[in-house]
Amino acid sequence: MIDSRLEQYARVAAVALLALGCFLVLQPFLGAILFAGILCLSSWPFYAWLRTRLAGRSWLAAVILVMLLVVALALPIALGAQGIVAHSGQVVELFRGFLDRRETFELPGWVRNIPLVGAPLDDYVRALLAGSTELTDLLRGLSDPAKAFMVAVGRAVGQGVIQVLIAIFVAYFFYRDGERVRGIVVGTVLRIAGDEHGAAIVRTATNAIRGVVYGLLGTALAQAAVAFVGFLIAGVPGAFLLAAVTFILSLVPMGPVIIWGGVAAWLYFHGQVGMTIFMVIWGVAVISSVDNFVKPILMSRAGNLSMLLVVLGVFGGAVAFGFIGLFIGPALLAVAWNVVRVWLELPAQRETPGAS
């Protein structure tokens, strides 16, 4: 009896040590592995279609998908990180120049000429800028910390590029051996939750992940694309770089406003009032409106996930996993939300036919 218990304890201890050792080995890559799984699950229908067109050559289809991910995901993030670090000093100097010229600042002529409103508004803005000496000194003193903060953000995004590249590397093997990996995951879920609950959980989790990823990445790509068009029309230098930064900030609520608002300010300080007005209209009516129309449509498969959970997932995921946590956090919360919902709804669905 004692020997039998000792053997059981030894088995449990061995399994626990093995699990702990595997976790310690994989822990530095845990975020990348999760992100790779999310990417593969989201793009699996396209991969299956491509594999069929390539006569079942899984490795070739996986290579093509990996190359597409590098171009569509890793490249914009890398360009955005480089742009943030390289141009942070110029942004701060532009802001300092505005503070130095605040007393000569004036609203555009068409604003000053608005009957009954233009002249008082111009006087008020002038008085506000001229009289806020303490605030101006405070803002000027914060310019250097702001520059350091922007550089730190750029470096964090740069580290995110490495995580994304690792995730894409792992995704190649997930694509190539996807059927086997899927069998292991589905079998584990069915073993834990049972056949009825397990099948519903797998189906719901798949839809939730795809909905969140399509919503976040689709909206980011759409906003970056329309922002790029607007920057080209306005004649802004570095339009593609600015669009790449817009792609990154699209993952954060109200993030693109920082870019197109800064571009509008740059245009105004360079005397291009007409293009400034265009940039503001384009930013409000086109760039920012994409988030209001495209994201709800693309995220409809996520089970009507609350935007509060999306926001918490974005920021919480970034804290937990770094840059790629912007994708992982909302996906994990979407899965948890929908799994709980399905778990609660299944007993009610079983009782309904019997009651009738």
PAVEXGU-227965 format. One record per residue (C-alpha): residue in one letter; x, y, z. Coordinates in nm, 3 decimals. Layout:
BEGIN
+---+---------+---------+---------+
: r :       u :       v :       w :
+---+---------+---------+---------+
: A :       X :       Y :       Z :
...
+---+---------+---------+---------+
This chain:
BEGIN
+---+---------+---------+---------+
: r :       u :       v :       w :
+---+---------+---------+---------+
: M :   0.000 :   0.000 :   0.000 :
: I :   0.275 :   0.242 :   0.096 :
: D :   0.480 :   0.149 :  -0.211 :
: S :   0.176 :   0.202 :  -0.433 :
: R :   0.116 :   0.551 :  -0.290 :
: L :   0.481 :   0.637 :  -0.326 :
: E :   0.468 :   0.534 :  -0.691 :
: Q :   0.160 :   0.753 :  -0.747 :
: Y :   0.327 :   1.048 :  -0.578 :
: A :   0.638 :   0.990 :  -0.787 :
: R :   0.433 :   0.986 :  -1.110 :
: V :   0.256 :   1.310 :  -1.013 :
: A :   0.588 :   1.472 :  -0.918 :
: A :   0.749 :   1.357 :  -1.244 :
: V :   0.461 :   1.492 :  -1.453 :
: A :   0.464 :   1.821 :  -1.259 :
: L :   0.839 :   1.861 :  -1.304 :
: L :   0.812 :   1.778 :  -1.673 :
: A :   0.532 :   2.034 :  -1.718 :
: L :   0.731 :   2.295 :  -1.524 :
: G :   1.042 :   2.229 :  -1.730 :
: C :   0.850 :   2.258 :  -2.058 :
: F :   0.692 :   2.582 :  -1.940 :
: L :   1.029 :   2.732 :  -1.845 :
: V :   1.170 :   2.636 :  -2.185 :
: L :   0.875 :   2.773 :  -2.383 :
: Q :   0.798 :   3.072 :  -2.160 :
: P :   1.014 :   3.321 :  -2.358 :
: F :   0.827 :   3.218 :  -2.674 :
: L :   0.481 :   3.174 :  -2.526 :
: G :   0.346 :   3.497 :  -2.671 :
: A :   0.489 :   3.419 :  -3.015 :
: I :   0.341 :   3.068 :  -3.007 :
: L :  -0.003 :   3.200 :  -2.913 :
: F :   0.019 :   3.465 :  -3.183 :
: A :   0.126 :   3.205 :  -3.440 :
: G :  -0.173 :   2.990 :  -3.347 :
: I :  -0.407 :   3.289 :  -3.380 :
: L :  -0.263 :   3.380 :  -3.721 :
: C :  -0.289 :   3.022 :  -3.851 :
: L :  -0.640 :   2.971 :  -3.722 :
: S :  -0.754 :   3.299 :  -3.877 :
: S :  -0.597 :   3.235 :  -4.217 :
: W :  -0.652 :   2.858 :  -4.234 :
: P :  -0.936 :   2.874 :  -4.495 :
: F :  -0.708 :   3.063 :  -4.734 :
: Y :  -0.422 :   2.823 :  -4.662 :
: A :  -0.646 :   2.522 :  -4.736 :
: W :  -0.758 :   2.682 :  -5.062 :
: L :  -0.400 :   2.758 :  -5.160 :
: R :  -0.283 :   2.407 :  -5.072 :
: T :  -0.552 :   2.261 :  -5.295 :
: R :  -0.439 :   2.481 :  -5.583 :
: L :  -0.079 :   2.363 :  -5.528 :
: A :  -0.172 :   1.995 :  -5.559 :
: G :  -0.152 :   1.931 :  -5.185 :
: R :   0.202 :   2.059 :  -5.134 :
: S :   0.169 :   2.180 :  -4.777 :
: W :   0.523 :   2.311 :  -4.744 :
: L :   0.490 :   2.536 :  -5.051 :
: A :   0.154 :   2.674 :  -4.938 :
: A :   0.305 :   2.738 :  -4.594 :
: V :   0.602 :   2.922 :  -4.745 :
: I :   0.373 :   3.145 :  -4.953 :
: L :   0.155 :   3.226 :  -4.651 :
: V :   0.462 :   3.306 :  -4.442 :
: M :   0.594 :   3.543 :  -4.709 :
: L :   0.256 :   3.717 :  -4.725 :
: L :   0.255 :   3.758 :  -4.347 :
: V :   0.602 :   3.911 :  -4.357 :
: V :   0.494 :   4.167 :  -4.617 :
: A :   0.150 :   4.242 :  -4.473 :
: L :   0.236 :   4.236 :  -4.103 :
: A :   0.605 :   4.243 :  -4.017 :
: L :   0.708 :   4.502 :  -4.278 :
: P :   0.457 :   4.775 :  -4.175 :
: I :   0.542 :   4.723 :  -3.809 :
: A :   0.915 :   4.748 :  -3.880 :
: L :   0.868 :   5.065 :  -4.086 :
: G :   0.647 :   5.213 :  -3.816 :
: A :   0.905 :   5.143 :  -3.547 :
: Q :   1.180 :   5.297 :  -3.758 :
: G :   0.965 :   5.601 :  -3.830 :
: I :   0.879 :   5.661 :  -3.464 :
: V :   1.242 :   5.646 :  -3.354 :
: A :   1.386 :   5.840 :  -3.649 :
: H :   1.134 :   6.125 :  -3.651 :
: S :   1.061 :   6.166 :  -3.280 :
: G :   1.312 :   6.452 :  -3.262 :
: Q :   1.148 :   6.634 :  -3.556 :
: V :   0.806 :   6.606 :  -3.393 :
: V :   0.935 :   6.752 :  -3.068 :
: E :   1.115 :   7.035 :  -3.250 :
: L :   0.798 :   7.116 :  -3.444 :
: F :   0.609 :   7.139 :  -3.117 :
: R :   0.880 :   7.360 :  -2.966 :
: G :   0.863 :   7.586 :  -3.273 :
: F :   0.491 :   7.625 :  -3.224 :
: L :   0.544 :   7.725 :  -2.861 :
: D :   0.806 :   7.980 :  -2.964 :
: R :   0.572 :   8.131 :  -3.227 :
: R :   0.255 :   8.111 :  -3.023 :
: E :   0.221 :   8.490 :  -2.993 :
: T :   0.217 :   8.529 :  -3.372 :
: F :  -0.021 :   8.240 :  -3.427 :
: E :  -0.344 :   8.329 :  -3.604 :
: L :  -0.641 :   8.139 :  -3.731 :
: P :  -0.692 :   8.101 :  -4.107 :
: G :  -0.849 :   8.398 :  -4.284 :
: W :  -1.168 :   8.215 :  -4.371 :
: V :  -1.221 :   8.142 :  -4.000 :
: R :  -1.152 :   8.505 :  -3.897 :
: N :  -1.400 :   8.628 :  -4.160 :
: I :  -1.693 :   8.425 :  -4.030 :
: P :  -1.962 :   8.682 :  -3.936 :
: L :  -2.015 :   8.741 :  -3.563 :
: V :  -1.792 :   8.446 :  -3.465 :
: G :  -1.460 :   8.474 :  -3.649 :
: A :  -1.316 :   8.787 :  -3.492 :
: P :  -1.405 :   8.704 :  -3.129 :
: L :  -1.275 :   8.350 :  -3.176 :
: D :  -0.945 :   8.481 :  -3.315 :
: D :  -0.908 :   8.724 :  -3.024 :
: Y :  -0.981 :   8.449 :  -2.775 :
: V :  -0.724 :   8.211 :  -2.924 :
: R :  -0.459 :   8.486 :  -2.930 :
: A :  -0.528 :   8.579 :  -2.568 :
: L :  -0.524 :   8.214 :  -2.463 :
: L :  -0.187 :   8.147 :  -2.625 :
: A :  -0.029 :   8.472 :  -2.512 :
: G :  -0.147 :   8.450 :  -2.152 :
: S :  -0.057 :   8.089 :  -2.075 :
: T :   0.311 :   8.147 :  -1.992 :
: E :   0.325 :   7.895 :  -1.708 :
: L :   0.157 :   7.629 :  -1.917 :
: T :   0.391 :   7.701 :  -2.208 :
: D :   0.698 :   7.669 :  -1.986 :
: L :   0.562 :   7.342 :  -1.850 :
: L :   0.501 :   7.203 :  -2.199 :
: R :   0.847 :   7.313 :  -2.314 :
: G :   1.001 :   7.138 :  -2.014 :
: L :   0.812 :   6.818 :  -2.100 :
: S :   0.939 :   6.812 :  -2.459 :
: D :   1.257 :   6.619 :  -2.379 :
: P :   1.075 :   6.351 :  -2.173 :
: A :   0.821 :   6.329 :  -2.456 :
: K :   1.101 :   6.266 :  -2.704 :
: A :   1.247 :   5.996 :  -2.479 :
: F :   0.903 :   5.841 :  -2.446 :
: M :   0.854 :   5.831 :  -2.824 :
: V :   1.195 :   5.668 :  -2.869 :
: A :   1.105 :   5.410 :  -2.603 :
: V :   0.777 :   5.338 :  -2.781 :
: G :   0.962 :   5.295 :  -3.109 :
: R :   1.207 :   5.053 :  -2.950 :
: A :   0.920 :   4.857 :  -2.794 :
: V :   0.756 :   4.828 :  -3.136 :
: G :   1.094 :   4.726 :  -3.277 :
: Q :   1.112 :   4.444 :  -3.021 :
: G :   0.760 :   4.356 :  -3.132 :
: V :   0.894 :   4.306 :  -3.484 :
: I :   1.124 :   4.033 :  -3.350 :
: Q :   0.829 :   3.870 :  -3.174 :
: V :   0.623 :   3.888 :  -3.492 :
: L :   0.903 :   3.730 :  -3.696 :
: I :   0.935 :   3.448 :  -3.441 :
: A :   0.558 :   3.399 :  -3.455 :
: I :   0.567 :   3.384 :  -3.835 :
: F :   0.849 :   3.129 :  -3.817 :
: V :   0.641 :   2.913 :  -3.580 :
: A :   0.337 :   2.966 :  -3.803 :
: Y :   0.517 :   2.790 :  -4.089 :
: F :   0.523 :   2.465 :  -3.892 :
: F :   0.166 :   2.517 :  -3.774 :
: Y :   0.059 :   2.549 :  -4.137 :
: R :   0.263 :   2.253 :  -4.255 :
: D :   0.153 :   2.023 :  -3.972 :
: G :  -0.181 :   2.192 :  -3.917 :
: E :  -0.399 :   1.882 :  -3.938 :
: R :  -0.195 :   1.706 :  -3.671 :
: V :  -0.190 :   2.012 :  -3.443 :
: R :  -0.563 :   2.062 :  -3.488 :
: G :  -0.626 :   1.698 :  -3.400 :
: I :  -0.427 :   1.731 :  -3.078 :
: V :  -0.605 :   2.053 :  -2.974 :
: V :  -0.955 :   1.929 :  -3.060 :
: G :  -0.890 :   1.594 :  -2.897 :
: T :  -0.771 :   1.764 :  -2.578 :
: V :  -1.076 :   1.991 :  -2.564 :
: L :  -1.313 :   1.698 :  -2.627 :
: R :  -1.139 :   1.495 :  -2.358 :
: I :  -1.173 :   1.776 :  -2.102 :
: A :  -1.518 :   1.915 :  -2.188 :
: G :  -1.689 :   1.611 :  -2.338 :
: D :  -1.810 :   1.555 :  -2.692 :
: E :  -2.114 :   1.786 :  -2.678 :
: H :  -1.955 :   2.078 :  -2.498 :
: G :  -1.617 :   2.028 :  -2.665 :
: A :  -1.745 :   2.052 :  -3.023 :
: A :  -1.942 :   2.369 :  -2.945 :
: I :  -1.645 :   2.524 :  -2.763 :
: V :  -1.405 :   2.454 :  -3.051 :
: R :  -1.647 :   2.597 :  -3.306 :
: T :  -1.723 :   2.906 :  -3.097 :
: A :  -1.358 :   2.971 :  -3.010 :
: T :  -1.260 :   2.946 :  -3.377 :
: N :  -1.524 :   3.200 :  -3.480 :
: A :  -1.431 :   3.431 :  -3.192 :
: I :  -1.060 :   3.432 :  -3.279 :
: R :  -1.126 :   3.489 :  -3.647 :
: G :  -1.371 :   3.767 :  -3.572 :
: V :  -1.130 :   3.953 :  -3.345 :
: V :  -0.829 :   3.912 :  -3.576 :
: Y :  -1.028 :   4.009 :  -3.885 :
: G :  -1.164 :   4.309 :  -3.698 :
: L :  -0.830 :   4.433 :  -3.563 :
: L :  -0.606 :   4.357 :  -3.860 :
: G :  -0.871 :   4.435 :  -4.121 :
: T :  -0.947 :   4.771 :  -3.965 :
: A :  -0.577 :   4.852 :  -3.924 :
: L :  -0.503 :   4.770 :  -4.288 :
: A :  -0.808 :   4.965 :  -4.409 :
: Q :  -0.720 :   5.272 :  -4.203 :
: A :  -0.357 :   5.257 :  -4.313 :
: A :  -0.466 :   5.231 :  -4.678 :
: V :  -0.706 :   5.527 :  -4.673 :
: A :  -0.456 :   5.728 :  -4.466 :
: F :  -0.188 :   5.657 :  -4.728 :
: V :  -0.420 :   5.785 :  -5.002 :
: G :  -0.495 :   6.100 :  -4.801 :
: F :  -0.127 :   6.165 :  -4.732 :
: L :  -0.047 :   6.126 :  -5.102 :
: I :  -0.320 :   6.371 :  -5.202 :
: A :  -0.198 :   6.620 :  -4.943 :
: G :   0.158 :   6.584 :  -5.069 :
: V :   0.300 :   6.491 :  -4.729 :
: P :   0.658 :   6.355 :  -4.736 :
: G :   0.700 :   6.002 :  -4.608 :
: A :   0.339 :   5.905 :  -4.680 :
: F :   0.409 :   5.532 :  -4.671 :
: L :   0.597 :   5.562 :  -4.341 :
: L :   0.312 :   5.761 :  -4.189 :
: A :   0.065 :   5.499 :  -4.313 :
: A :   0.275 :   5.229 :  -4.144 :
: V :   0.260 :   5.418 :  -3.814 :
: T :  -0.115 :   5.458 :  -3.866 :
: F :  -0.138 :   5.079 :  -3.905 :
: I :   0.026 :   5.034 :  -3.565 :
: L :  -0.176 :   5.302 :  -3.386 :
: S :  -0.500 :   5.170 :  -3.539 :
: L :  -0.479 :   4.891 :  -3.282 :
: V :  -0.518 :   5.152 :  -3.008 :
: P :  -0.849 :   5.341 :  -2.968 :
: M :  -0.824 :   5.690 :  -3.125 :
: G :  -0.465 :   5.615 :  -3.226 :
: P :  -0.488 :   5.726 :  -3.594 :
: V :  -0.604 :   6.072 :  -3.483 :
: I :  -0.252 :   6.136 :  -3.354 :
: I :  -0.109 :   6.079 :  -3.703 :
: W :  -0.357 :   6.258 :  -3.928 :
: G :  -0.398 :   6.535 :  -3.669 :
: G :  -0.022 :   6.583 :  -3.659 :
: V :  -0.011 :   6.586 :  -4.040 :
: A :  -0.282 :   6.853 :  -4.046 :
: A :  -0.084 :   7.063 :  -3.800 :
: W :   0.231 :   7.021 :  -4.010 :
: L :   0.045 :   7.133 :  -4.322 :
: Y :  -0.092 :   7.438 :  -4.144 :
: F :   0.248 :   7.548 :  -4.011 :
: H :   0.380 :   7.523 :  -4.367 :
: G :   0.112 :   7.757 :  -4.496 :
: Q :  -0.099 :   7.494 :  -4.674 :
: V :  -0.435 :   7.596 :  -4.532 :
: G :  -0.638 :   7.428 :  -4.805 :
: M :  -0.465 :   7.095 :  -4.757 :
: T :  -0.500 :   7.135 :  -4.382 :
: I :  -0.877 :   7.159 :  -4.420 :
: F :  -0.873 :   6.860 :  -4.656 :
: M :  -0.666 :   6.653 :  -4.411 :
: V :  -0.902 :   6.727 :  -4.122 :
: I :  -1.208 :   6.639 :  -4.330 :
: W :  -1.041 :   6.326 :  -4.469 :
: G :  -0.928 :   6.220 :  -4.123 :
: V :  -1.270 :   6.262 :  -3.962 :
: A :  -1.488 :   6.143 :  -4.250 :
: V :  -1.271 :   5.864 :  -4.391 :
: I :  -0.980 :   5.748 :  -4.172 :
: S :  -1.153 :   5.755 :  -3.834 :
: S :  -1.490 :   5.647 :  -3.971 :
: V :  -1.337 :   5.318 :  -4.091 :
: D :  -1.312 :   5.215 :  -3.727 :
: N :  -1.685 :   5.279 :  -3.679 :
: F :  -1.806 :   5.088 :  -3.985 :
: V :  -1.549 :   4.826 :  -4.084 :
: K :  -1.456 :   4.692 :  -3.740 :
: P :  -1.814 :   4.605 :  -3.627 :
: I :  -1.875 :   4.421 :  -3.956 :
: L :  -1.551 :   4.224 :  -3.940 :
: M :  -1.591 :   4.148 :  -3.569 :
: S :  -1.949 :   4.025 :  -3.602 :
: R :  -1.818 :   3.667 :  -3.588 :
: A :  -1.669 :   3.732 :  -3.246 :
: G :  -2.005 :   3.677 :  -3.077 :
: N :  -2.102 :   4.041 :  -3.024 :
: L :  -1.793 :   4.096 :  -2.812 :
: S :  -1.814 :   4.410 :  -2.603 :
: M :  -1.580 :   4.689 :  -2.712 :
: L :  -1.483 :   4.724 :  -2.346 :
: L :  -1.335 :   4.373 :  -2.358 :
: V :  -1.156 :   4.461 :  -2.681 :
: V :  -1.000 :   4.772 :  -2.524 :
: L :  -0.906 :   4.585 :  -2.206 :
: G :  -0.764 :   4.305 :  -2.418 :
: V :  -0.552 :   4.547 :  -2.622 :
: F :  -0.393 :   4.722 :  -2.325 :
: G :  -0.380 :   4.419 :  -2.095 :
: G :  -0.234 :   4.205 :  -2.370 :
: A :   0.034 :   4.465 :  -2.439 :
: V :   0.132 :   4.463 :  -2.072 :
: A :   0.140 :   4.083 :  -2.055 :
: F :   0.298 :   3.993 :  -2.391 :
: G :   0.446 :   4.312 :  -2.531 :
: F :   0.353 :   4.443 :  -2.875 :
: I :   0.199 :   4.118 :  -3.004 :
: G :  -0.026 :   4.125 :  -2.698 :
: L :  -0.228 :   4.386 :  -2.888 :
: F :  -0.358 :   4.089 :  -3.089 :
: I :  -0.336 :   3.813 :  -2.829 :
: G :  -0.525 :   3.995 :  -2.551 :
: P :  -0.852 :   4.061 :  -2.739 :
: A :  -0.842 :   3.712 :  -2.893 :
: L :  -0.804 :   3.542 :  -2.553 :
: L :  -1.083 :   3.750 :  -2.398 :
: A :  -1.305 :   3.677 :  -2.698 :
: V :  -1.249 :   3.304 :  -2.657 :
: A :  -1.314 :   3.318 :  -2.282 :
: W :  -1.628 :   3.530 :  -2.329 :
: N :  -1.776 :   3.300 :  -2.591 :
: V :  -1.677 :   2.976 :  -2.414 :
: V :  -1.856 :   3.090 :  -2.098 :
: R :  -2.157 :   3.194 :  -2.303 :
: V :  -2.175 :   2.857 :  -2.480 :
: W :  -2.125 :   2.669 :  -2.154 :
: L :  -2.423 :   2.853 :  -2.004 :
: E :  -2.645 :   2.819 :  -2.310 :
: L :  -2.600 :   2.446 :  -2.380 :
: P :  -2.797 :   2.320 :  -2.076 :
: A :  -3.085 :   2.551 :  -2.168 :
: Q :  -3.080 :   2.421 :  -2.526 :
: R :  -3.100 :   2.061 :  -2.401 :
: E :  -3.396 :   2.140 :  -2.175 :
: T :  -3.598 :   2.326 :  -2.437 :
: P :  -3.697 :   2.023 :  -2.654 :
: G :  -3.797 :   1.818 :  -2.349 :
: A :  -4.013 :   2.099 :  -2.213 :
: S :  -4.204 :   2.121 :  -2.535 :
+---+---------+---------+---------+
